[in-house]
Amino acid sequence: MDAEERFWTAKVIAEISAADVMQLANEVGMPVTPAEAADLLNNELRSLGMRNHMLAAGRDYIAASLESRRQRAWWDRSCGKTEDGAARFDA
């Protein structure tokens, strides 16, 4: 199995744990207990809101990555580079 096959995935799962909530709370100067962190994560409306924000952030990241790739491809074509990245010299 080559590296490309080994790292291929059909989906990405993001996870926020109670420990992550506690660390973030400490960083902003509002420490919470493990029970408070679990309560924050288990509140149905709040967890749905976090899920929606995470999906939106993921989609924004993908869109920006694709746009960057499109711009690089346009630049390479306009500079005369070949598909392998070498400069093309027309004589």
Secondary structure by P-SEA (a helix, b strand, c coil): ccccccccccbbbbbbcaaaaaaaaaaacccccaaaaaaaaacaaaaaaaaaaaaaaaaaaaaaaaaaaaaaaaaaaaacccccccccccc
